[in-house]
Structure formats: structure tokens, C-alpha cells
Amino acid sequence: MGISYAPAIQVRSGAERATLVRRTYGLVFLGILATIGGTAFTLAQPALFGAVIAHPFITMIAAFIPLIMVQRSAREYPKNLILTLLFTFVMGVAIAPGMYLAERAVPGVVTQAGLLTFAAFGALSLYAVFSRRDFSAWGAFFFVGLIVLLVASVLNIFFQSVVVGLFLSAIGVFVFSGLLVFDTWRIIRSGAYGQDDYVFAAVTIYLDLLNLFMFILSLLGGRRR
């Protein structure tokens, strides 16, 4: 969700930056696998699936408890990795009903959304790495966009407008694409993170990707319906 951290130690050499990037994206990859595993596990357990549908807010609270804990233990290996993977696994549990309903409504849409997210991730990451632009101003701009998006999404819960929902999905794709560029730039080019701050960086990128995927999925599914 575009979370911004301010780690105490900054990267000061190319070797430290390479270590940070390797650890960060390795953990992002493991987190994605954990999320897929959490979704698959939930779909295979009817009782758990039903509980998630019946208690979505409790499920999200359960997901964010390890997230809060990992922020407090971000440099305590291996506790930081265990909590991060637990968080990403529970996120997979939380999104399982949405995956099921989207796939049932439009077969194949989950795979297509995943491929589009992967392609966008690659393109936006390359842009952030090789562009000579200073993306420092993007953080505040897209954070404001995120707040507006959240407020509008809450309001649309009451109005239940399909057209507005599609519009918000498109805005969500735009906002999290911008946050992904900004957060990637902070990791690779700005020197804002130290080599031991890979958990902070990985969680930030993971949340950008997860939200980008969910909005792409909503946009594809809603447009086809």
C-alpha cells in the first residue's frame, strides 16, 4: 500500500546495494509463493473458506498482526523472515474468496491478471532503475492519490456503482504503478535503505504488487462482465 519507511542506515556502496536488492527481491518472490500457497490452502479447505467469507475483517486483522510485528523485528533474523512469510500467507488466505469469485465469473481472468501484473512489474522496475529522473516527488503525489482512492472506494460500497467501480480500479492501477516506481527507485537509486533493511523494502514492494494485481483483476473482471 505504498508504505514508506525511514531506515536508520543508508546504503553507501555498490556491494551493499547489490546485497539489499538481492535480499529484497528474493523475499518478495518468497512472499508471492507464500500468498499463492495461502490461497490454494484456503480453496482446499471449505471450512476455512467459509470462515474467511463470513469474517473478512477478522481475517484482515489476522493478516496485519504479523505485519505490525515484523516492523518491530525487521532486523532480527530469522524472526523477520518467519513473520513476513506468515503475513504473506495470511494475505493469500484473505484474498482467496475474491480469486474464486473472479475466476468463476470470468474463467482465466486470474491468470491473465497475474501475467499483466508480472509484465507491469518488469516494465516499471526497469523504468525506475534506468531512468535518470528523480522520483522523490512521486511519493507524496501518489500517497495523496491513495488516500483519495480509499475514501472513494469506501463511499462506493454504499452506492454499489459498477461504472464507478471500474473507474476506481483504473485509478488503483495508476496509483500503485506510480508507487511501485517510487518504491523501486527508493530501494535501488536513492540510498534510503541499508542492506539489513530488506524486510522493510520487500514488504513495501509486495504490497504494491498485491494491490496492483487486485486492481488489474477487478478491472479485467468488471470490464468483461
Secondary structure by P-SEA (a helix, b strand, c coil): ccccccccbbbccaaaaaaaaaaaaaaaaaaaaaaaaaaaaaaacaaaaaaaaacaaaaaaaaaaaaaaaaaacccaaaaaaaaaaaaaaaaaaaaaaaaaaaaaccaaaaaaaaaaaaaaaaaaaaaacccccccaaaaaaaaaaaaaaaaaaaaaaaccaaaaaaaaaaaaaaaaaaaaaaaaaacccccccccaaaaaaaaaaaaaaaaaaaaaaaaaaaac
